[in-house]
Amino acid sequence: MSLVSVDPKGVLVAGAGIGGLATALALARTGANVTVLERAAAFGEVGAGIQLGPNAVRCLSAWGLGHDLCAIAAQPQRLQVRDAHTHRPLGALRLGAHFQARYGQPYLTAHRADLHALLLDASQRAGVAVQTDIAIEKVASDAIEARAFCQKGGENRVEAAAQALIGCDGLWSAVRAQLLNDGPPSATGHLAYRALLPAADAANGVSPHEVTVWLGPQMHVVCYPVRAGGWLNLVAVVHGSAEAGASRRSWAQPADVCTLLTSLPGAHPVLQDLVGAASGWTRWTLHDRDPLTSPTACAQGRIALLGDAAHPMRPYLAQGAAMAIEDAAALAQAWGDTPGEVSLALKHYAASRWQRNARVQAKARRNGRIFHAQGVLRAARDLAMRWGGERVLDTPWLYGGG
Ligand SMILES: Cc1cc2nc3c(=O)[nH]c(=O)nc-3n(C[C@H](O)[C@H](O)[C@H](O)COP(=O)(O)OP(=O)(O)OC[C@H]3O[C@@H](n4cnc5c(N)ncnc54)[C@H](O)[C@@H]3O)c2cc1C
């Protein structure tokens, strides 16, 4: 067993996703020496977009990334909700300057790879060491240190020790499995199809400057601009489960657009044209977990969970990564507030986050039921949006916090 070179007085972060890199950057800004251990041998191009509410942008701006983020992202002017069968508008929420004035930060949409590259570059410039091709298998914590037992390059056993270990290793977290032993996440019975297309190829009737959501029975489709508006990101969520033999995990599978179109029965021609214009569709089996019921589950001794490892959620509020980013800010705050008191800092972090994360998880589940509603619930939803206006679509407790 060889040792990974890590500052024993520093912090180990498991996983270099958006949560792990945000954590590494936020901790490094408090003066901590941070090493990130990432299972993947290299960072690939993740072909999908990400919506960043003002709550997430607030954290990223506080870390000095506001300017660079605005350069890579798009700032949609409006959220437009439409009926998937008729293309009729159901409701709208002004974003753009309205959100900027209301929440002090913009609502942005970006390509994941661009956001990831921004966080990687900023964390490395802040002194974070990122070591790839190292998969954490087991962790341990005692009064003196936290340890990670890993596989390097799939062959060699290596070990790392530091003051604390933050498990940011995502939905299938090995750190969580050991800390909580609460089994795998549950399949939600929904599939997400994702693709990108050049904004110039958008179907007539689709604004490339808005977030558009088409709602239909047991399905919805979201479209928004990324890459400074040059591309559109499409996500279609339908009811169904992966066929036998497909990975039980949520990795992307190549997907056939014809299969997707048959999963959107009755979709309006504008929506069909938009979906048909995109190529390179991938399909994901969606999973989540019930919210944690106490802060103790999220931090034990010198080990804490963060992001999807702690609170994986359905994507119907577009807040999973945002919550990981908020977690990172809260962890750095607790770390800076209690110098040298590692377990206490992790406890304070967990106490400050678990209820908000649980609330967001619950709201995301509820949104899924509303988005995919049929019959009376669908009619009530449409009426509420017509009469309630922006109030129904805005979420001040979410966007104003964090
Ligand atoms: C269809 C869809 C749309 C979404 N849209 C949005 C959105 O618009 N806005 C939003 O905020 N959120 C959105 N989300 C949620 C968001 O993608 C996730 O919540 C977020 O990416 C979680 O980040 P993470 O860093 O916690 O986990 P991950 O992104 O899963 O990163 C985990 C990292 O850990 C590494 N890793 C795993 N195991 C190990 C190990 N044993 N050892 C070392 N490394 C390991 C992985 O390789 C990976 O790099 C969406 C999700 C889906 C499915």
The ligand as an SDF file (V2000), in Angstrom:
LIG
                    3D

 53 58  0  0  0  0  0  0  0  0999 V2000
  -31.4390   15.4330  -16.2340 C   0  0  0  0  0  0  0  0  0  0  0  0
  -30.8120   16.2460  -15.1430 C   0  0  0  0  0  0  0  0  0  0  0  0
  -30.8520   17.6320  -15.2060 C   0  0  0  0  0  0  0  0  0  0  0  0
  -30.2980   18.3890  -14.1620 C   0  0  0  0  0  0  0  0  0  0  0  0
  -30.3430   19.7480  -14.2580 N   0  0  0  0  0  0  0  0  0  0  0  0
  -29.8500   20.5110  -13.2430 C   0  0  0  0  0  0  0  0  0  0  0  0
  -29.8910   21.9210  -13.3200 C   0  0  0  0  0  0  0  0  0  0  0  0
  -30.3630   22.4910  -14.3090 O   0  0  0  0  0  0  0  0  0  0  0  0
  -29.4050   22.6400  -12.2580 N   0  0  0  0  0  0  0  0  0  0  0  0
  -28.8690   22.0370  -11.1530 C   0  0  0  0  0  0  0  0  0  0  0  0
  -28.4460   22.7500  -10.2160 O   0  0  0  0  0  0  0  0  0  0  0  0
  -28.7890   20.6880  -11.0670 N   0  0  0  0  0  0  0  0  0  0  0  0
  -29.2640   19.9090  -12.0860 C   0  0  0  0  0  0  0  0  0  0  0  0
  -29.1730   18.5480  -12.0230 N   0  0  0  0  0  0  0  0  0  0  0  0
  -28.5570   17.9210  -10.8310 C   0  0  0  0  0  0  0  0  0  0  0  0
  -27.0380   17.9700  -10.9130 C   0  0  0  0  0  0  0  0  0  0  0  0
  -26.5960   17.4300  -12.1370 O   0  0  0  0  0  0  0  0  0  0  0  0
  -26.4140   17.1820   -9.7720 C   0  0  0  0  0  0  0  0  0  0  0  0
  -27.1020   17.4480   -8.5710 O   0  0  0  0  0  0  0  0  0  0  0  0
  -24.9510   17.5880   -9.5940 C   0  0  0  0  0  0  0  0  0  0  0  0
  -24.2330   17.3650  -10.7860 O   0  0  0  0  0  0  0  0  0  0  0  0
  -24.3160   16.7920   -8.4400 C   0  0  0  0  0  0  0  0  0  0  0  0
  -22.9630   17.1350   -8.3420 O   0  0  0  0  0  0  0  0  0  0  0  0
  -21.9960   16.2810   -7.4060 P   0  0  0  0  0  0  0  0  0  0  0  0
  -20.6640   16.9020   -7.5580 O   0  0  0  0  0  0  0  0  0  0  0  0
  -22.5890   16.1420   -6.0490 O   0  0  0  0  0  0  0  0  0  0  0  0
  -22.0240   14.8240   -8.0250 O   0  0  0  0  0  0  0  0  0  0  0  0
  -21.4520   14.3160   -9.4290 P   0  0  0  0  0  0  0  0  0  0  0  0
  -21.6530   15.3420  -10.4810 O   0  0  0  0  0  0  0  0  0  0  0  0
  -22.0550   12.9770   -9.6540 O   0  0  0  0  0  0  0  0  0  0  0  0
  -19.8840   14.1760   -9.2030 O   0  0  0  0  0  0  0  0  0  0  0  0
  -19.3510   13.1210   -8.4530 C   0  0  0  0  0  0  0  0  0  0  0  0
  -17.8890   12.9520   -8.8400 C   0  0  0  0  0  0  0  0  0  0  0  0
  -17.3030   11.9720   -7.9890 O   0  0  0  0  0  0  0  0  0  0  0  0
  -16.5850   11.0330   -8.7610 C   0  0  0  0  0  0  0  0  0  0  0  0
  -16.6060    9.7730   -8.0220 N   0  0  0  0  0  0  0  0  0  0  0  0
  -17.6160    8.8950   -7.8920 C   0  0  0  0  0  0  0  0  0  0  0  0
  -17.2840    7.8790   -7.1020 N   0  0  0  0  0  0  0  0  0  0  0  0
  -15.9920    8.1130   -6.7160 C   0  0  0  0  0  0  0  0  0  0  0  0
  -15.0830    7.4050   -5.8770 C   0  0  0  0  0  0  0  0  0  0  0  0
  -15.4340    6.2480   -5.3060 N   0  0  0  0  0  0  0  0  0  0  0  0
  -13.8410    7.9160   -5.6780 N   0  0  0  0  0  0  0  0  0  0  0  0
  -13.4780    9.1070   -6.2670 C   0  0  0  0  0  0  0  0  0  0  0  0
  -14.3120    9.7960   -7.0790 N   0  0  0  0  0  0  0  0  0  0  0  0
  -15.5660    9.3200   -7.2900 C   0  0  0  0  0  0  0  0  0  0  0  0
  -17.3270   10.9790  -10.0890 C   0  0  0  0  0  0  0  0  0  0  0  0
  -16.5010   10.4910  -11.1270 O   0  0  0  0  0  0  0  0  0  0  0  0
  -17.6990   12.4540  -10.2690 C   0  0  0  0  0  0  0  0  0  0  0  0
  -16.6630   13.1840  -10.8780 O   0  0  0  0  0  0  0  0  0  0  0  0
  -29.7000   17.7490  -13.0540 C   0  0  0  0  0  0  0  0  0  0  0  0
  -29.6490   16.3570  -13.0050 C   0  0  0  0  0  0  0  0  0  0  0  0
  -30.1780   15.6070  -14.0340 C   0  0  0  0  0  0  0  0  0  0  0  0
  -30.0990   14.1200  -13.9520 C   0  0  0  0  0  0  0  0  0  0  0  0
  1  2  1  0
  2  3  1  0
  2 52  2  0
  3  4  2  0
  4  5  1  0
  4 50  1  0
  5  6  2  0
  6  7  1  0
  6 13  1  0
  7  8  2  0
  7  9  1  0
  9 10  1  0
 10 11  2  0
 10 12  1  0
 12 13  2  0
 13 14  1  0
 14 15  1  0
 14 50  1  0
 15 16  1  0
 16 17  1  0
 16 18  1  0
 18 19  1  0
 18 20  1  0
 20 21  1  0
 20 22  1  0
 22 23  1  0
 23 24  1  0
 24 25  2  0
 24 26  1  0
 24 27  1  0
 27 28  1  0
 28 29  2  0
 28 30  1  0
 28 31  1  0
 31 32  1  0
 32 33  1  0
 33 34  1  0
 33 48  1  0
 34 35  1  0
 35 36  1  0
 35 46  1  0
 36 37  1  0
 36 45  1  0
 37 38  2  0
 38 39  1  0
 39 40  1  0
 39 45  2  0
 40 41  1  0
 40 42  2  0
 42 43  1  0
 43 44  2  0
 44 45  1  0
 46 47  1  0
 46 48  1  0
 48 49  1  0
 50 51  2  0
 51 52  1  0
 52 53  1  0
M  END
$$$$
